[in-house]
Amino acid sequence: MSTTATTTPALTTWSIDPAHSHVEFAVKHLMISTVKGRFGAVRGTVRTDEADPSKGQVEVEIDADSIDTKEAQRDAHLKSADFFDVEKFPKITFKSTRIDGVNGDSFTLTGDLTIHGVTRPVTLAVTSEGRGKDPWGGERAGFSATGKIKRSEFGLTWNQVLETGGFVVGDDIKISLDVELVKK
């Protein structure tokens, strides 16, 4: 993936560096432990406005098939029609709708998240992790973000009831992102 950037009078365009970015999630399993996973293929564009950060824009695309929980059988099940149905819905997308509460290096990013063909608003707490030159003369910026969604709101409803009560897979999904951006 090329990492190109353009500059307009107001907005500066950055590309997500997929080799240095991580999209991770965590969900309760059997009501007693947490399973973590990640999506290995992420790409996108971020447009920033130095004068007015609230005018920034974010677009991200994730290959659903790149899910990795370090357990091949579970990953195959997550890719199936019971969960992500990656053959029918190969992409997970996010498109920002607003940036609020800019306070130093922190802000909230709200946007439309589409999973499994269902689009819902989600808000992420974002922190700027810094900005600087890389050894090759390019400029980079880092951001971390966290949020929470309910998988059932996106049509991901597969589950099994436990004999002791509760479910095999929790409904609340914690999202964690560490993103490195490249500008040229």
Buried (B, 14 or more C-beta within 10 A) or exposed (E): EEBEBEEEEEBBBBBBBBEEBBBBBBBBBBEEEEBEBBBEBBBBBBBBBEEEEEBBBBBBBBBBBBBBBEEEEBBEBBBEEEBBBBEEBEBBBBBBEBBEEBEEEEBBBBBEBBBBEEBEEBBBBBBBEEEEEEEEEBBBBBBBBEBBBEBEBBBBEBBEEEEEEEBEBBBEBBBBBBBBBBBB
